[in-house]
Amino acid sequence: MELYRLDYTLLGMVSSNCMKVLPISQNDEAEKKTQKIIVGDQEGIVQMFQVRKGKINMLFKTLPLEKITAVCLGGTFGTVQDKIFLSMGTSVRGYTKKGRMFLSFDTGLLESIKCMYVTGSELLVSGKHIFSHFNDCKDISTYLCPEVINSIITLDVIKMQGIMPILACADLCIRILEGSTVKETFYLSSEPTCLHLMKNNGGSHGNELLVGLQNGHIVLLKIEKNASTSILWELITQTKQGAITCIDCYEFNGEDHLLIGRQSGLVEVYSLESHSVPIEKYKYSCSESITSIQGGVIRNFDIPEIIVTTFTGWLFGLTFVDQHIDKEIVLESSNIILNDEKQKILDIRNEVSDLERQVAIERNKYLEFTQKSSRPSVLPHLAIKNSMFLDSENLIYHLIIELEATIDNVLLQCDCLINLIDIENNNNAVVSKSKCNEEDNNKLLVTYRCQLNTTKLELKMWSHEGDHGTLTVYITPLLQPKCCQVCKFPIKPLLYHQRTKKNIVYQPQSFLTLSGGFSLSEAHLWISNCLPGFPEKPASQENLEYSFESIILDTVLLCAYSRGSITIKTDNITAIAILKDNFSRDATKKNIKLDMTYEISEGSLILMIDAIVSKLKTDIKNDKTLKLINAIKQLSVNPNTNGESLTKEYLLMISNEDKLKQEASQKPSRMQRLQAIMLALFDDWHKLKGLNVKPNSREDLYEALQTSNTLDSLISMFEL
């Protein structure tokens, strides 16, 4: 199965969910007219297109306004949903399909609108934390969310006989609202990034919701009127495909299909049935992150296609080609140059030449202006889309940098040790490593020189828990005059702990307790400096509780704090040592006296050692097997040796080589990281217990960690 791409036009940068395909009216369907496309970009320009006879025709275009953050279609129930709603700043505007503005409404939000959803006379908008519901532009309810809101939606109002707002939040859950209160909180396996109604209407009962997750999975939820929620199915990708950025449902050839766009630039099409896991049918990959995806008939009324926008502003179509569609018809409709090909090519060349002359004239004017006068040069400010997130399955961090212009080079500098991982099949950049000067407090200096037309760079990295600092990224675009923009990412001490569900029955055996004259905000700041995934500000409560789990050791960390009190419960002894040191340092900076008590149990030590040993045995065995396979393969150099001389055990071992290499690549350097964790546990146990380390005992422990035969006796090296 193939997807054929045709680039329609290049716009300004497009935010997520800022492109829609207008539905076909009865008159258009009778006349077999193609559908129209509406796009709003970050420059504040709204444009509507329609393809006629292979050409892109612009139906209307507005003047630049504020950055457009969301585009929705709406209208009265029972009519064609062809009214266009745009969010920009704190206001919402409405346009007809002919470009006439019929609504300009200021929501009064204290922050810019990030997400918007329109159905009938209901308008739902949200910023990062504030959600508001309007009916006929009248304020109905407002909710202050303690977490960052990623997406909002409501179930089918008619089928559900009422409105039920749903928020996708950064703390791995969706919140179902009733008025200004949370009626139900449902936790997911990863952070939800986007919401979409099943089959665009919630299914036969209007209560089915598709949820795209940060880890690339898709979940179908069934939500009842009483807000009780259950999972109907979860689509789990075999390989890491990237976070979900947009979802749509589209019917063609009498079958419902699920359209998925990912941050990695992957477009996927699945055959869709309500209560069974979708089956992949089509796939297409581009070099830029996908921001919007829609299905429609754009070039030819008889040929369905997928319309896609990317972060840098490309608007293109992907046409399905299978046994039901003649390939020649598709290729003929894809050809924009239909009749006077030579004349059109000549016109395009003349236009390019004119543009080159204009650029040369303007460049000369700029040089004369800056050289003859003492006025400083104005550097361009480019919008950068960057994200750094934890891949819990592979135990690594992903850093993604995307720019609207071509990237010349990227410099990484960090004051703590970070290990970068080579990405296979990634030839977009040449890596240059520099020696670090300890006097400058640098532990990492790496430069990536990108190839031409590279607008996106993805990096993978890992570090040891306990190390903390700031990763500074210097991004230089391929522009004149030369300029550089800086992005900073905090590397937190407990970077492999992630938020988890609150209803944890298991109670850890070790704890750390602090009391003193610090405020709730200070306690929140101290903890958020150590643990990732914390909200920016503390919730409006006196007592707060959060739960974390270590993705390396599977231990649990329970954190409860209030004004003047912090309580940490965990079986991770190293986590207690790290938190103790960081809390003491932060309190000392503010001259706050702390009363600190802790208790470390032998049960916690045994639990951690067992968790490390069980994983180390697997990694050491696999590492030994791979080395043995390499040695066996070298035997083939001897002409007197062949495969018949090998036993079945060795032949089976060689046949599993690819599987073992794949497992090792999915969790890079895990064996070395587990050995480092065990050594840190040895040091922390003695430090917290006030014990002196015996001479050469640490060296003996390091040697014992190298082979699986001595792992079971590690507990004897700790003084209990």
Secondary structure in CASP SS format (residue, H / E / C, confidence):
PFRMAT SS
TARGET T0000
AUTHOR 0000-0000-0000
METHOD secondary structure of the structure
MODEL  1
M C 1.00
E E 1.00
L E 1.00
Y E 1.00
R E 1.00
L E 1.00
D E 1.00
Y E 1.00
T E 1.00
L E 1.00
L C 1.00
G C 1.00
M C 1.00
V C 1.00
S C 1.00
S C 1.00
N C 1.00
C C 1.00
M E 1.00
K E 1.00
V E 1.00
L C 1.00
P C 1.00
I C 1.00
S C 1.00
Q H 1.00
N H 1.00
D H 1.00
E H 1.00
A H 1.00
E C 1.00
K C 1.00
K C 1.00
T C 1.00
Q C 1.00
K C 1.00
I E 1.00
I E 1.00
V E 1.00
G E 1.00
D C 1.00
Q C 1.00
E C 1.00
G C 1.00
I C 1.00
V E 1.00
Q E 1.00
M E 1.00
F E 1.00
Q E 1.00
V E 1.00
R E 1.00
K C 1.00
G C 1.00
K E 1.00
I E 1.00
N E 1.00
M E 1.00
L E 1.00
F E 1.00
K E 1.00
T C 1.00
L C 1.00
P C 1.00
L C 1.00
E C 1.00
K C 1.00
I E 1.00
T E 1.00
A E 1.00
V E 1.00
C E 1.00
L E 1.00
G E 1.00
G C 1.00
T C 1.00
F C 1.00
G C 1.00
T C 1.00
V C 1.00
Q C 1.00
D C 1.00
K E 1.00
I E 1.00
F E 1.00
L E 1.00
S E 1.00
M E 1.00
G C 1.00
T C 1.00
S E 1.00
V E 1.00
R E 1.00
G E 1.00
Y E 1.00
T C 1.00
K C 1.00
K C 1.00
G C 1.00
R C 1.00
M E 1.00
F E 1.00
L E 1.00
S E 1.00
F E 1.00
D E 1.00
T C 1.00
G C 1.00
L C 1.00
L C 1.00
E C 1.00
S C 1.00
I C 1.00
K C 1.00
C E 1.00
M E 1.00
Y E 1.00
V E 1.00
T E 1.00
G C 1.00
S C 1.00
E E 1.00
L E 1.00
L E 1.00
V E 1.00
S E 1.00
G C 1.00
K C 1.00
H C 1.00
I E 1.00
F E 1.00
S E 1.00
H E 1.00
F E 1.00
N E 1.00
D C 1.00
C C 1.00
K E 1.00
D E 1.00
I E 1.00
S E 1.00
T E 1.00
Y E 1.00
L E 1.00
C C 1.00
P C 1.00
E C 1.00
V C 1.00
I E 1.00
N E 1.00
S E 1.00
I E 1.00
I E 1.00
T E 1.00
L C 1.00
D C 1.00
V H 1.00
I H 1.00
K H 1.00
M H 1.00
Q C 1.00
G C 1.00
I C 1.00
M C 1.00
P E 1.00
I E 1.00
L E 1.00
A E 1.00
C E 1.00
A C 1.00
D C 1.00
L C 1.00
C E 1.00
I E 1.00
R E 1.00
I E 1.00
L E 1.00
E E 1.00
G C 1.00
S C 1.00
T E 1.00
V E 1.00
K E 1.00
E E 1.00
T E 1.00
F E 1.00
Y E 1.00
L C 1.00
S C 1.00
S C 1.00
E C 1.00
P E 1.00
T E 1.00
C E 1.00
L E 1.00
H E 1.00
L E 1.00
M H 1.00
K H 1.00
N H 1.00
N C 1.00
G C 1.00
G C 1.00
S C 1.00
H C 1.00
G C 1.00
N C 1.00
E E 1.00
L E 1.00
L E 1.00
V E 1.00
G E 1.00
L E 1.00
Q C 1.00
N C 1.00
G C 1.00
H C 1.00
I E 1.00
V E 1.00
L E 1.00
L E 1.00
K E 1.00
I E 1.00
E C 1.00
K C 1.00
N C 1.00
A C 1.00
S C 1.00
T E 1.00
S E 1.00
I E 1.00
L E 1.00
W E 1.00
E E 1.00
L E 1.00
I C 1.00
T C 1.00
Q C 1.00
T C 1.00
K C 1.00
Q C 1.00
G C 1.00
A C 1.00
I E 1.00
T E 1.00
C E 1.00
I E 1.00
D E 1.00
C E 1.00
Y E 1.00
E E 1.00
F E 1.00
N C 1.00
G C 1.00
E E 1.00
D E 1.00
H E 1.00
L E 1.00
L E 1.00
I E 1.00
G E 1.00
R E 1.00
Q C 1.00
S C 1.00
G C 1.00
L E 1.00
V E 1.00
E E 1.00
V E 1.00
Y E 1.00
S E 1.00
L E 1.00
E E 1.00
S C 1.00
H C 1.00
S E 1.00
V E 1.00
P E 1.00
I E 1.00
E E 1.00
K E 1.00
Y E 1.00
K E 1.00
Y E 1.00
S E 1.00
C C 1.00
S C 1.00
E C 1.00
S C 1.00
I E 1.00
T E 1.00
S E 1.00
I E 1.00
Q E 1.00
G E 1.00
G E 1.00
V E 1.00
I E 1.00
R E 1.00
N E 1.00
F C 1.00
D C 1.00
I E 1.00
P E 1.00
E E 1.00
I E 1.00
I E 1.00
V E 1.00
T E 1.00
T E 1.00
F C 1.00
T C 1.00
G C 1.00
W E 1.00
L E 1.00
F E 1.00
G E 1.00
L E 1.00
T E 1.00
F E 1.00
V E 1.00
D C 1.00
Q C 1.00
H C 1.00
I C 1.00
D C 1.00
K H 1.00
E H 1.00
I H 1.00
V H 1.00
L H 1.00
E H 1.00
S H 1.00
S H 1.00
N C 1.00
I C 1.00
I C 1.00
L C 1.00
N C 1.00
D C 1.00
E H 1.00
K H 1.00
Q H 1.00
K H 1.00
I H 1.00
L H 1.00
D H 1.00
I H 1.00
R H 1.00
N H 1.00
E H 1.00
V H 1.00
S H 1.00
D H 1.00
L H 1.00
E H 1.00
R H 1.00
Q H 1.00
V H 1.00
A H 1.00
I H 1.00
E H 1.00
R H 1.00
N H 1.00
K H 1.00
Y H 1.00
L H 1.00
E H 1.00
F H 1.00
T H 1.00
Q H 1.00
K H 1.00
S C 1.00
S C 1.00
R C 1.00
P C 1.00
S C 1.00
V C 1.00
L C 1.00
P C 1.00
H C 1.00
L C 1.00
A C 1.00
I E 1.00
K E 1.00
N E 1.00
S E 1.00
M E 1.00
F E 1.00
L E 1.00
D E 1.00
S C 1.00
E C 1.00
N C 1.00
L C 1.00
I E 1.00
Y E 1.00
H E 1.00
L E 1.00
I E 1.00
I E 1.00
E E 1.00
L E 1.00
E C 1.00
A C 1.00
T C 1.00
I E 1.00
D E 1.00
N E 1.00
V E 1.00
L E 1.00
L E 1.00
Q E 1.00
C E 1.00
D C 1.00
C C 1.00
L C 1.00
I C 1.00
N E 1.00
L E 1.00
I E 1.00
D C 1.00
I C 1.00
E C 1.00
N C 1.00
N C 1.00
N C 1.00
N C 1.00
A E 1.00
V E 1.00
V E 1.00
S E 1.00
K E 1.00
S C 1.00
K C 1.00
C C 1.00
N C 1.00
E H 1.00
E H 1.00
D H 1.00
N C 1.00
N C 1.00
K C 1.00
L E 1.00
L E 1.00
V E 1.00
T E 1.00
Y E 1.00
R E 1.00
C E 1.00
Q C 1.00
L C 1.00
N C 1.00
T C 1.00
T C 1.00
K E 1.00
L E 1.00
E E 1.00
L E 1.00
K E 1.00
M E 1.00
W E 1.00
S C 1.00
H C 1.00
E C 1.00
G C 1.00
D C 1.00
H C 1.00
G E 1.00
T E 1.00
L E 1.00
T E 1.00
V E 1.00
Y E 1.00
I E 1.00
T E 1.00
P E 1.00
L C 1.00
L C 1.00
Q C 1.00
P C 1.00
K C 1.00
C C 1.00
C C 1.00
Q E 1.00
V E 1.00
C E 1.00
K E 1.00
F E 1.00
P E 1.00
I E 1.00
K C 1.00
P C 1.00
L C 1.00
L C 1.00
Y C 1.00
H E 1.00
Q E 1.00
R E 1.00
T C 1.00
K C 1.00
K C 1.00
N C 1.00
I C 1.00
V C 1.00
Y C 1.00
Q C 1.00
P C 1.00
Q C 1.00
S E 1.00
F E 1.00
L E 1.00
T E 1.00
L E 1.00
S E 1.00
G E 1.00
G C 1.00
F C 1.00
S C 1.00
L H 1.00
S H 1.00
E H 1.00
A H 1.00
H H 1.00
L H 1.00
W H 1.00
I H 1.00
S H 1.00
N C 1.00
C C 1.00
L C 1.00
P C 1.00
G C 1.00
F C 1.00
P C 1.00
E C 1.00
K C 1.00
P C 1.00
A C 1.00
S C 1.00
Q C 1.00
E C 1.00
N C 1.00
L E 1.00
E E 1.00
Y E 1.00
S E 1.00
F E 1.00
E E 1.00
S E 1.00
I C 1.00
I C 1.00
L C 1.00
D C 1.00
T C 1.00
V E 1.00
L E 1.00
L E 1.00
C E 1.00
A E 1.00
Y E 1.00
S E 1.00
R C 1.00
G C 1.00
S E 1.00
I E 1.00
T E 1.00
I E 1.00
K E 1.00
T E 1.00
D C 1.00
N C 1.00
I H 1.00
T H 1.00
A H 1.00
I H 1.00
A H 1.00
I H 1.00
L H 1.00
K H 1.00
D H 1.00
N H 1.00
F H 1.00
S H 1.00
R H 1.00
D H 1.00
A H 1.00
T H 1.00
K H 1.00
K C 1.00
N C 1.00
I C 1.00
K C 1.00
L E 1.00
D E 1.00
M E 1.00
T E 1.00
Y E 1.00
E E 1.00
I C 1.00
S C 1.00
E H 1.00
G H 1.00
S H 1.00
L H 1.00
I H 1.00
L H 1.00
M H 1.00
I H 1.00
D H 1.00
A H 1.00
I H 1.00
V H 1.00
S H 1.00
K H 1.00
L H 1.00
K H 1.00
T H 1.00
D H 1.00
I H 1.00
K H 1.00
N H 1.00
D H 1.00
K H 1.00
T H 1.00
L H 1.00
K H 1.00
L H 1.00
I H 1.00
N H 1.00
A H 1.00
I H 1.00
K H 1.00
Q H 1.00
L H 1.00
S H 1.00
V H 1.00
N C 1.00
P C 1.00
N C 1.00
T C 1.00
N C 1.00
G H 1.00
E H 1.00
S H 1.00
L C 1.00
T C 1.00
K H 1.00
E H 1.00
Y H 1.00
L H 1.00
L H 1.00
M H 1.00
I H 1.00
S H 1.00
N C 1.00
E H 1.00
D H 1.00
K H 1.00
L H 1.00
K H 1.00
Q H 1.00
E H 1.00
A H 1.00
S H 1.00
Q H 1.00
K C 1.00
P C 1.00
S C 1.00
R H 1.00
M H 1.00
Q H 1.00
R H 1.00
L H 1.00
Q H 1.00
A H 1.00
I H 1.00
M H 1.00
L H 1.00
A H 1.00
L H 1.00
F H 1.00
D H 1.00
D H 1.00
W H 1.00
H H 1.00
K H 1.00
L H 1.00
K H 1.00
G C 1.00
L C 1.00
N C 1.00
V C 1.00
K C 1.00
P C 1.00
N C 1.00
S H 1.00
R H 1.00
E H 1.00
D H 1.00
L H 1.00
Y H 1.00
E H 1.00
A H 1.00
L C 1.00
Q C 1.00
T C 1.00
S H 1.00
N H 1.00
T H 1.00
L H 1.00
D H 1.00
S H 1.00
L H 1.00
I H 1.00
S H 1.00
M H 1.00
F C 1.00
E C 1.00
L C 1.00
END
